[in-house]
Amino acid sequence: MTPSPTVPGASATELDLGPFFILSSGGQLGRDDQAPQRRHLERVIAGFARVAPARCRLLLLPTAADRHRHPPRRWLARLARRLALGERLGFLDPMQLPRLLPHASGWVGQGEPEAHLALAEGCPLFALSDAHYCLPGLAANDDLELFWRYPRAPEADLYQAFRRVLIHATQIEGDFHASAGRDRAVMEAAERLTANISPIERLLHASHARVAS
């Protein structure tokens, strides 16, 4: 028996199957059960099997490379049998992500683009790495077993403030597709790279925030 949902083509009734978490694979799963990324995910999934509520499912979101090569369903099916998860463990078709994300109990991952998808949607987020968005009120990264049982949604106002600061501190004006835009990008980049103080340092100084030197 293959794990469900094995999508593509998740049906409209999938949301009636009970609550679910999304787990990002975070890297190519490879062709070998001993591949480091598979072993890492097995430990994460084993923790879910131990403590997550019995009705909860776990849907694994593969990388683009794994999607093009077909995700390793046999590996996941063997893992589901070994951990007695049965149909509670399956793959998630990325095409279904926009529809399913608003209903997810939480997202566990380690990539920045997906983290911002979750935070913007108000989905509880756990980071498997030491990421810049791991701030109180935004995302957790210290106790995954607690997260499986008690996921906490990010604070919407805090995320919007965090996003504004991030854009201000890391983005420059410009356009790769027009000559004037490229000129603007070069000027902005040169100014940013040669400045004695970074945008985030300027913000902190203006806010009079007390930070470690």
C-alpha positions, 0 to 999 in steps of 0.5 A, a space after each residue: 500500500 502506498 502512503 496517502 495522499 500520493 498526489 498529484 490530483 489531491 481530491 476536494 475531500 482531502 481536507 476532510 481526512 483530518 489535520 495535517 502538518 507539512 514537512 519540507 524535504 529541505 534537499 534532494 532525497 536521492 536514490 539510496 535509503 542511506 542518503 543523508 537527507 533521507 536519514 535526517 528526515 527519518 528522524 524528524 518523521 519518527 518524532 512525529 510518529 511518537 508524539 503527534 496527535 493520532 489523527 494528524 497526518 504528515 505530508 512531505 513536500 519534495 524539492 523541485 529536483 525530486 519532483 522532476 525525477 519522481 519522489 521516492 514513494 517506496 521509501 516513504 511507504 516503507 517508512 510509514 509501515 515501519 513507524 506504524 503511520 500507515 496513510 498518515 504519511 504521504 507526499 504533497 503535490 506542490 500544485 496543491 500547496 496554495 489550496 492546502 497551506 491555509 488549512 495546515 496545522 503547521 509547517 516544518 522546514 529549513 528553507 527561506 522562501 517556504 518559511 515566508 510562505 508559511 509566515 505570510 499565511 499565518 501558519 505555525 512554523 518550525 525551523 530545522 536550522 538556525 534561521 534569521 526568522 527564528 524569533 519569539 512570536 514568529 517561528 520555533 526551533 527549539 523543541 520539535 516534539 512540543 511543536 507537533 502537539 502545540 503549534 503556535 501561529 506567528 503574530 501577524 503584526 510582528 511578521 509584517 514589521 519583520 518583513 518590512 525591516 528585511 526588505 529595507 535591509 537586504 533589497 536594492 532598487 533596480 531592474 535586470 530587464 531594462 538599461 536604466 534599471 540595471 544602471 540604478 541597481 549598480 549605483 544602489 549596490 555600490 552605495 550599499 557595499 561601500 557604506 560605513 554603516 549597514 541599513 540594519 545598523 542605521 535602523 537600530 541606531 535610530 530606534 535607540 535599541 539596546 543591542 550587543 556590540 
